[in-house]
Amino acid sequence: MTEAVFPDSIWAAVTPRPPQTPPLASDADADAVVIGAGFTGLSAALELARAGQKVLLLEAQAVGWGASGRNNGQVIPTLTAAEPRAMVARWGAAGERFVRLVGDSADTLFDIARREGIEAEAEAEQTGWFQPAHSPGRVKLSRARVEAWQHYGFPARLLDRQETTALLGTDFWYGGMLNPTGGHVNPLGLARGLARAAAAHGAVIHEDTPVAGWSREGDAWVVRTVSGHKVRARHMILATNAYTGELVPRLARKLAHTIVPVLSWQMSTDPIPDDLRAGILPGRQAVSDTRGDLRFFRYDARNRLITGGAVMGRRDMARRVADKAARSLAEAYPQLGTPRMSHVWSGYIGMTWDRFPRIHQLGPDAWTWIGCNGRGVALGVALGREMARAVSGAALDTLALPLSEPRPLPFHSFARLIAPNYLAWMRRKDRQEMK
């Protein structure tokens, strides 16, 4: 068995590592086979096992090795750019159900953590998510977003500049949208907690088991592993998202080419001293602002600020992105000085050209989704649970799963090559907003 090597993240440093489960060593039968042990796959496996199904979960590396264990851990009950009315306009009744799934997604995650007794393991803090406006013009956008989510009954609230200053401990931003259902987690701790909970309900997880492909044979799906073993199951859920084409390039090539995997950098400061912390984000909310070149941060359980960023070009990326994130924090909070980053790490997020996720039915009783666009924590958990409902026989017109056919991006290799240059356009747009 090959032991998975995790990135040098704060999560890998502080999260107890359970013994790695053995790879699949023989052919097997199951009610449901799940491919990928990130948030979607783990959430689906947990719900299916709770319903009494025999579940096999196959993971190429280790639980939480991909984006689910590498991200910032912000639990955000919105999408990045797709607003509620746009979802309904695009998908109709299914879009309205999807709006409600997204709006409830943070509560879904925290409720599961409480139900399964993994709150402490996940370092779960439902302290709210705040999106501050980085310019006066963006306050109008915040107001529109608040009204859009309130229209569907969600508790979003617009804060003025004075309220924003009190919440953040700085007058660097101008107002913004507060959603009290959001918050943050240790994402690797959450993934490992979900795995432990799924196993406790009877799911069997096989790590170090990359999948080579699948086929429909009679009334069942047959999933083939790279080592040559097979799993035969009635239901199948593919939950590989941004890493769909990264570990086994020939796996679901058409699906992998519907997104562009973009490298996302995360980092952690040293613990913030108590005297400073009292005046910096005293309510411990998760924060990510309205810039395209996003500024985002929150505390972890050890009072480190967890932040990140993006830079153009490939030279010396870790140092440059850490320097940039440190300068951004110092600009908003001069009392910090320029903080030192103790850990800097990266991983892929799956981006779509229009920022909408893609949900696909691969065949009878087989489902997948792809394209988290930086919102995969709450969304992945919620969609995993919904896909478990789908393969358990729930009627399509009751599911929050707006379907589409996979449409690969033209010139996908070129799109991957030029994707980092998108940041230059976003920075230009941010500067224009400041006028």
C-alpha positions in Angstrom: 0.0 0.0 0.0 1.3 3.5 -1.0 0.9 6.1 1.8 -0.5 9.3 0.4 1.6 12.4 0.7 -0.3 15.5 1.8 0.7 19.1 1.0 2.5 21.0 3.8 -0.7 22.7 4.9 -1.7 23.8 8.4 -4.5 21.2 8.2 -2.1 18.4 7.6 0.1 19.7 10.4 -2.6 19.8 13.1 -5.2 17.2 12.1 -4.7 13.7 13.5 -4.1 11.2 10.7 -6.0 8.0 11.0 -4.5 4.7 9.6 -4.9 4.6 5.9 -7.5 2.1 4.8 -6.3 -0.7 2.5 -6.8 -0.6 -1.3 -9.4 -2.8 -2.9 -7.8 -6.2 -3.2 -10.5 -8.3 -4.9 -13.7 -7.9 -6.9 -16.7 -6.8 -4.9 -20.4 -6.2 -5.0 -22.3 -3.3 -3.4 -25.6 -1.4 -3.6 -23.7 1.8 -4.4 -20.1 2.6 -5.4 -18.8 6.1 -4.9 -15.6 7.4 -6.6 -13.7 10.1 -4.7 -13.4 10.7 -1.0 -13.8 14.4 -0.9 -16.8 16.2 0.6 -19.3 15.1 -2.1 -18.3 11.5 -2.1 -18.1 11.3 1.7 -21.4 13.0 2.2 -23.1 10.7 -0.3 -21.5 7.6 1.2 -22.6 8.7 4.7 -26.2 9.3 3.7 -26.5 6.0 1.7 -25.0 4.0 4.5 -27.4 5.7 7.0 -30.2 4.5 4.7 -29.0 0.9 5.0 -27.3 0.6 1.6 -24.0 -1.4 1.2 -21.6 1.3 0.1 -18.0 1.0 -1.3 -16.1 4.3 -1.6 -13.0 4.2 -3.8 -10.3 6.9 -3.4 -7.2 7.2 -5.5 -5.1 8.8 -2.8 -6.5 9.3 0.7 -9.5 10.8 2.3 -9.4 14.6 1.9 -6.3 14.5 -0.2 -7.6 16.7 -3.0 -9.4 20.1 -2.9 -11.6 19.0 0.1 -8.6 18.8 2.4 -6.6 21.8 1.0 -9.1 24.7 0.9 -9.5 27.6 3.2 -12.4 26.0 5.0 -14.9 28.8 4.6 -18.5 27.5 4.7 -20.3 29.8 2.2 -24.0 29.4 1.4 -23.8 31.1 -2.0 -22.2 30.6 -5.4 -19.4 32.9 -6.6 -21.2 34.8 -9.3 -24.4 32.9 -10.1 -27.2 34.7 -8.3 -30.6 33.2 -7.3 -32.6 34.8 -10.1 -30.1 33.7 -12.6 -30.3 30.1 -11.4 -34.1 30.1 -11.7 -33.9 31.8 -15.1 -31.5 29.1 -16.3 -33.1 26.0 -14.8 -36.7 26.9 -14.0 -38.3 24.8 -11.2 -35.1 22.8 -10.8 -33.2 26.0 -10.4 -35.5 27.2 -7.7 -34.9 23.9 -5.8 -31.2 24.4 -6.4 -31.4 28.0 -4.9 -32.8 26.5 -1.8 -30.1 23.8 -1.6 -27.4 26.4 -2.0 -29.0 28.7 0.5 -29.4 25.9 3.0 -26.0 24.4 2.3 -24.1 25.9 5.3 -26.8 24.7 7.7 -26.7 21.3 6.0 -23.0 21.0 6.7 -23.1 22.2 10.3 -26.2 20.1 11.0 -24.4 16.9 9.7 -21.4 17.7 11.8 -23.5 18.0 14.9 -25.6 15.0 14.2 -22.5 12.8 13.6 -20.6 14.2 16.6 -17.7 15.5 14.5 -17.9 19.2 15.3 -14.7 19.2 17.4 -12.8 17.1 14.8 -13.9 19.5 12.1 -13.2 22.6 14.2 -16.7 23.7 13.1 -17.6 27.3 13.9 -21.0 28.6 12.6 -20.1 32.2 13.2 -21.4 33.6 9.9 -20.0 34.5 6.5 -19.4 38.2 5.5 -18.8 39.5 2.1 -17.5 43.1 2.5 -17.8 45.6 -0.4 -14.4 46.8 -1.5 -15.7 50.0 -3.1 -18.8 52.3 -2.7 -20.1 51.0 -6.0 -19.9 47.4 -4.8 -22.3 48.2 -1.9 -25.0 48.4 -4.5 -24.1 44.8 -5.5 -24.2 43.8 -1.9 -27.7 45.3 -1.5 -28.9 43.4 -4.6 -27.5 40.1 -3.4 -29.1 40.6 0.0 -32.5 41.3 -1.6 -32.1 38.3 -3.9 -31.5 35.9 -1.0 -34.1 37.4 1.2 -36.6 36.9 -1.6 -36.2 33.2 -1.0 -36.4 33.5 2.7 -32.8 33.3 3.7 -31.4 35.5 6.5 -28.9 37.6 4.5 -28.5 41.2 5.9 -26.9 44.3 4.5 -24.4 46.0 6.9 -23.6 49.7 6.4 -20.0 51.0 6.7 -20.2 51.6 10.5 -21.6 48.1 11.1 -18.9 46.7 8.8 -16.1 48.5 10.7 -17.4 47.1 14.0 -17.6 43.6 12.6 -14.2 43.5 10.9 -12.3 45.8 13.3 -11.2 48.1 10.4 -12.7 50.8 8.1 -11.0 49.3 5.0 -14.3 48.1 3.5 -17.6 50.0 2.8 -20.4 47.7 3.8 -21.5 44.3 2.7 -23.6 41.2 2.9 -23.7 39.1 6.1 -25.1 35.6 6.1 -25.3 34.2 9.7 -25.6 30.6 8.6 -22.1 30.5 7.2 -18.8 29.9 9.1 -15.7 27.9 8.8 -14.2 24.4 9.4 -10.9 22.6 9.4 -11.6 21.0 6.0 -9.3 18.1 6.4 -10.7 17.5 9.8 -14.2 17.6 8.4 -13.3 15.1 5.6 -11.8 12.7 8.1 -14.7 13.1 10.4 -17.2 12.4 7.6 -15.2 9.3 6.6 -15.3 8.1 10.2 -19.0 8.7 10.4 -19.7 6.9 7.1 -17.6 3.9 8.2 -19.5 3.8 11.5 -22.8 3.5 9.5 -21.3 0.6 7.5 -19.7 2.2 4.4 -16.4 0.6 3.4 -13.6 3.0 2.2 -10.7 1.8 0.1 -7.9 4.4 -0.3 -5.0 4.1 -2.7 -7.5 2.7 -5.2 -7.5 4.8 -8.4 -10.4 4.0 -10.8 -9.6 3.4 -14.5 -13.2 3.5 -15.8 -16.7 2.1 -15.7 -19.3 0.5 -17.9 -23.0 -0.4 -17.8 -23.5 -4.1 -17.8 -27.1 -5.3 -17.5 -28.8 -3.5 -14.7 -25.6 -2.6 -12.9 -22.5 -0.4 -13.1 -19.1 -2.1 -13.2 -16.3 0.1 -11.9 -12.7 -1.0 -12.8 -9.7 0.0 -10.8 -6.2 0.6 -12.1 -5.1 -2.6 -10.4 -7.6 -4.6 -12.3 -10.3 -5.3 -9.7 -14.0 -4.6 -10.3 -16.9 -3.4 -8.2 -20.4 -4.2 -9.4 -23.1 -1.9 -8.0 -26.6 -0.8 -8.9 -25.8 2.9 -8.1 -22.7 5.0 -8.9 -21.7 8.5 -7.9 -18.6 10.1 -9.4 -17.2 12.7 -7.0 -13.8 13.8 -8.4 -14.5 17.4 -9.4 -11.3 19.4 -10.1 -9.2 16.3 -10.0 -11.3 14.3 -12.5 -8.5 14.4 -15.1 -5.5 14.9 -12.8 -4.7 11.5 -11.3 -6.0 9.2 -14.0 -5.9 11.3 -17.2 -8.1 8.9 -19.2 -10.8 8.8 -16.6 -13.9 10.7 -17.8 -11.9 12.8 -20.2 -15.0 14.5 -21.7 -16.2 15.5 -18.2 -12.7 16.7 -17.2 -12.6 19.0 -20.2 -15.8 20.9 -19.1 -13.8 22.7 -16.4 -10.4 24.4 -16.1 -8.5 23.3 -13.0 -7.0 26.5 -11.5 -4.3 26.5 -8.9 -5.5 28.1 -5.6 -3.1 29.1 -2.9 -3.9 29.1 0.8 -1.7 30.0 3.8 -1.8 30.5 7.6 -0.2 33.1 9.8 1.4 32.5 13.1 -1.2 32.7 15.9 -2.4 36.2 16.4 -1.7 37.5 20.0 -4.7 38.0 22.2 -4.3 41.8 22.5 -4.5 42.1 18.7 -7.1 39.5 18.1 -9.6 41.3 20.3 -9.7 44.1 17.7 -9.4 42.1 14.5 -12.5 40.2 13.4 -13.7 39.8 17.0 -16.8 37.7 16.0 -14.6 35.1 14.1 -16.7 35.2 10.9 -15.4 33.9 7.6 -14.7 36.8 5.3 -14.2 37.0 1.5 -14.8 40.3 -0.2 -16.3 41.5 -3.5 -13.0 41.7 -5.5 -12.4 39.4 -8.4 -8.8 39.2 -7.1 -10.3 38.1 -3.9 -9.2 39.0 -0.3 -10.3 36.4 2.2 -9.4 35.4 5.7 -10.7 33.9 8.9 -9.4 32.4 12.2 -8.7 28.8 12.8 -9.0 27.0 16.1 -5.5 28.1 17.1 -6.2 31.7 16.3 -4.1 31.8 13.1 -5.5 33.8 10.3 -6.1 31.5 7.3 -5.9 33.5 4.1 -4.7 33.1 0.5 -4.5 34.6 -2.9 -3.4 34.3 -6.5 -0.5 35.6 -8.6 0.3 35.5 -12.3 3.2 33.5 -13.7 4.8 30.3 -12.4 8.1 31.6 -11.0 8.5 31.4 -7.3 4.8 31.3 -6.8 4.6 30.3 -3.1 6.8 33.2 -1.9 5.1 35.8 -4.1 1.6 34.8 -3.2 2.5 34.7 0.5 4.1 38.2 0.3 1.0 39.5 -1.5 -1.4 38.0 1.1 0.6 39.4 3.9 0.6 42.8 2.4 -3.1 42.7 1.9 -3.7 41.8 5.6 -1.3 44.6 6.7 -3.1 47.1 4.5 -6.4 46.3 6.2 -5.0 45.8 9.7 -1.8 48.0 10.1 -1.5 46.9 13.7 -0.6 43.4 12.4 2.5 44.6 10.7 3.4 42.3 7.8 2.5 38.8 9.2 4.7 35.8 8.7 3.1 32.9 6.9 3.8 29.6 8.7 2.4 27.3 6.1 1.8 27.9 2.3 0.1 25.3 0.1 -1.9 24.9 -3.0 -4.4 22.7 -4.9 -6.8 22.8 -7.8 -10.3 24.3 -7.9 -12.6 23.5 -10.8 -13.7 26.6 -12.7 -16.4 26.9 -15.4 -16.5 29.7 -17.9 -19.8 31.1 -16.5 -19.3 30.2 -12.8 -22.3 27.8 -12.8 -21.6 24.3 -11.5 -22.5 21.4 -13.8 -24.7 18.5 -12.7 -24.9 15.4 -14.9 -26.7 12.1 -15.0 -24.2 9.6 -16.4 -26.8 7.0 -16.9 -29.5 5.0 -14.9 -28.7 5.5 -11.2 -25.4 7.3 -11.9 -24.7 10.9 -11.1 -21.9 13.5 -10.9 -21.3 17.2 -10.6 -18.3 19.3 -11.4 -17.2 23.0 -11.3 -17.2 24.2 -7.7 -15.8 27.6 -8.7 -14.4 28.1 -5.2 -17.6 27.2 -3.3 -17.1 23.5 -2.9 -17.2 23.1 0.9 -20.9 23.7 1.7 -22.0 22.9 -1.8 -20.1 19.6 -2.0 -21.6 18.3 1.2 -25.1 19.4 0.2 -24.9 17.9 -3.3 -23.4 14.7 -2.0 -26.5 14.3 0.2 -28.8 15.2 -2.7 -27.1 12.7 -5.0 -27.6 10.0 -2.4 -31.3 10.9 -2.5 -31.2 10.6 -6.3 -29.7 7.1 -6.5 -32.1 6.0 -3.7 -35.1 6.6 -5.9 -36.3 10.2 -5.2 -38.3 11.6 -8.1 -36.3 14.0 -10.4 -38.9 16.7 -9.9 -38.2 16.7 -6.2 -34.4 16.9 -6.5 -32.3 20.1 -6.5 -30.3 18.7 -9.4 -30.6 20.8 -12.5 -29.3 18.6 -15.3 -27.2 19.3 -18.4 -25.1 17.4 -20.8 -21.3 17.6 -20.5 -19.9 20.1 -23.0 -16.1 20.1 -23.2 -14.5 23.5 -23.6 -13.0 24.0 -27.0 -9.2 24.1 -27.0 -9.1 22.9 -23.4 -5.3 22.7 -23.2 -5.0 26.3 -24.3 -7.7 27.3 -21.8 -5.7 25.8 -19.0 -2.6 27.6 -20.2 -4.1 31.0 -20.3 -6.4 30.7 -17.3 -3.9 32.5 -14.9 -4.1 35.6 -17.1 -7.7 35.9 -16.2 -6.4 37.4 -12.9 -5.1 40.4 -14.8 -8.6 41.2 -16.2 -10.1 40.8 -12.7 -7.6 43.2 -11.2 -8.4 45.7 -13.8 -12.1 45.4 -13.1 -11.4 45.8 -9.3 -9.5 49.0 -10.0 -12.3 50.4 -12.1 -14.7 49.7 -9.2 -12.7 51.9 -6.9 -13.4 55.1 -9.0 
